[in-house]
Amino acid sequence: MLLEVRGLSKAFGGLHAVQDVDFDVPEGCVTAIIGPNGAGKSTLFNLLAGFYRPTAGTVTFDGKDITGMQPHQTVRDGIARTFQTTHLFDGASVLDNVRAACVVRSRSNALDAVLHTPRFRKDERRSLDRSMHELEFVGVAHLRDEIASTLPQEAQKRISIAQALATEPKLLLLDEPAAGTTDEETESFGTLIREIVARGVTVCLVEHKMSMVMNLADQIVVLDHGQRIAVGTPDDIKSNPQVIEAYLGTGAGTTGATT
Ligand SMILES: Nc1ncnc2c1ncn2[C@@H]1O[C@H](COP(=O)(O)OP(=O)(O)OP(=O)(O)O)[C@@H](O)[C@H]1O
């Protein structure tokens, strides 16, 4: 099992944003985390990637206990995440945004950089090659010299995915990859996610667009009020009365989700 989550909890004061959550993420699969607004999905991602420290519980990744580790440590261990809204460096080119992420696998230190040692030059070449490879993979290599933060949302989302892939993850956490995209773009993100999995990267995603979740996910984990209320295949989840009830409780028909 690539990721094992046990009894994971996070409280903000008296609010239990994530409460006693258990689930496993098998290698080579797409696991979707769904639930109504405020269910705890983003908080759960932040716990997995080390942005928040859990109040209780454990996270085991690739056989190693990573509970409470910081993001710079989890990324080195092989967990990368993207955010609901893109976090690109203002004023930097597309290529430089992705090259910055390559530093995670860099072998040279500050002194190598100052002295321009062979090790530093080798790292620089490797970062450039890797960045171009990822930009081509996500389909935005032609935008390499553009200022990333001025590009349309869809391109920025692709660049964020290239950044995450440039850290050479085993597990990629995608926070609402299709939010704010057209139906056609959503479909194209679905294809990209399948290609990422075909490369051998396991994917875990939070997404409100149910058509995408149902098409892509091998496994769905459903949260409501911070608790895991169901886990199963898309077919199991579609017909689960507790899940239907949770979404109806949002007053949004079968949503809080979108189709
Ligand atoms: N840093 C924080 N401090 C206090 N409360 C927080 C914090 N982050 C999240 N919460 C609260 O925790 C609960 C879960 O929020 P979270 O953002 O994880 O839900 P979500 O399922 O991702 O929601 P959405 O689908 O709307 O993005 C909410 O009640 C939210 O207000």
The ligand as a Gaussian input file, in Angstrom:
#p B3LYP/6-31G(d) Opt

LIG

0 1
 N       -7.039000      27.136000       8.955000
 C       -8.286000      26.941000       9.427000
 N       -8.685000      27.494000      10.603000
 C       -9.926000      27.288000      11.069000
 N      -10.860000      26.535000      10.452000
 C      -10.516000      25.959000       9.285000
 C       -9.224000      26.141000       8.707000
 N       -9.184000      25.452000       7.534000
 C      -10.394000      24.883000       7.397000
 N      -11.190000      25.189000       8.436000
 C      -12.575000      24.720000       8.646000
 O      -12.526000      23.300000       8.597000
 C      -13.672000      22.778000       7.917000
 C      -13.200000      21.947000       6.736000
 O      -12.670000      22.839000       5.751000
 P      -11.997000      22.344000       4.401000
 O      -11.532000      23.561000       3.670000
 O      -11.000000      21.291000       4.698000
 O      -13.250000      21.697000       3.674000
 P      -13.392000      21.268000       2.138000
 O      -14.095000      19.960000       2.148000
 O      -12.082000      21.329000       1.459000
 O      -14.368000      22.398000       1.592000
 P      -14.532000      22.983000       0.086000
 O      -15.108000      21.875000      -0.733000
 O      -15.515000      24.088000       0.287000
 O      -13.178000      23.439000      -0.376000
 C      -14.524000      23.980000       7.529000
 O      -15.512000      24.147000       8.524000
 C      -13.547000      25.134000       7.537000
 O      -14.189000      26.343000       7.840000

